[in-house]
């Protein structure tokens, strides 16, 4: 039974179907033997994205199944099936054909002692396994790819296909000396996916989460003030770990390489500090984003923006990223929480008067930059404002970690809304609440 020709979902599906018919014989992309419109076909991809948003409204389980949606939509359109919302929604339960892939890449970080790596045992994030591998294994895998690719180029007879370069030349990374090469450490990531490309995307998504945990654990509570002159846009980066941007992906039948579009202009100057305290903090953060809980997504968003702020050398970007951490932590499902309410929540993290005054300065700095693009204070004081914003942003992470450690009390987003809605209430409110709760218990 179909949903009827007037539904928005069906109109969007038919729009995708029409766009696909116009491009299916022209596209060079395939997916499991089906012509694929590709990532840059807006006539197909825009209605497809709007259709996904419609499905999310009716079933929030689609949220974490974007790839399944894309696959099933292409499958339906390829077979010219008539739209049926109920039947299509049921298809998300049907597993996609998957193979096991291994993605090889390199991580740069400065540490003289290889035995003090940030994680010794493999890390598993949502069934994706991340582990160290030897340089010998990494080089052997690239040589295997290079031999296959060189043979393909030689057999093509084209004068434009030159010799396959050494993998070091394909890094999105500045050239480094032979002595600095020791700071590059190979990783391999094992995933189950539907193609080389999707396997690489999935591997990098989970690796980014782990790197955010590492960089935040290393950068937290590190503050700086410039003693030399220069532009306010030349603040220091706190990043310790970056990838070199070259990836080798393989399974039993295929070998392929990909290179990131992002380019690292300078290698991180910050050294890895393998202290017990920082490693314990890393493990605590990692645990909160590898186990399911109602606060996991909020922690992931806060980590992302903290890592972005730590990495940036731009005072404005740092200010906005730090502020977003406060918004992520206290977001409300039922309303848009005002900025003044957000800052009041974090003022309650300390009883000290100066801490509450700092919150007012952080909010004013945020508003001034958002509305006028100007920094608070003269240039020599910009660093102070950025450091104050960082202190408040890190409190967002600490607060969410405390909520995670008490996760048995939070069953839904609505529970978190109640928590933050009442977080700034005075002690009298909670005394009355306890009286009411005790009265109900006695009545029972």
ABEGO torsion letter per residue (X at the ends): XBAEAABAAAAAAAAAAAAAAAAAAABABBBGGBBBAEAABAAAAAAAAAAAAAAAAABAAAAAAAAAAAAAAAAAAAAGBBBBAAAAAAAAABBBBBBBBBBBBBBBBBBABAAABABABBBBBGGBBBBBBBAAAAAAAAAAAAAAAAAAAAAAGBAABBBBBBAAAABBBBBBBAAAAAABBBBBBBBBBABAAAAAAAAAAAAAAAAAAAAAAAABGBBBBBABBEBAAABBBABABBBAGBBBBBBAABBBBBBBABBBABBBABBBBABAAAAAAAAAAAAAAABBBAAAAAAAAAAAAAAAAAABABAAAAAAAAAAAAAAAABBAABBBBAAAAAAAAAAABABAAAAAAAAAAAAAAAAAAAAGBBBEBAAAAAAAAAAAAAAAAAAAAAAAAAAAAAAABABAAAAAAAAAAAABBAAAAAAAAAAAAAAAAAX
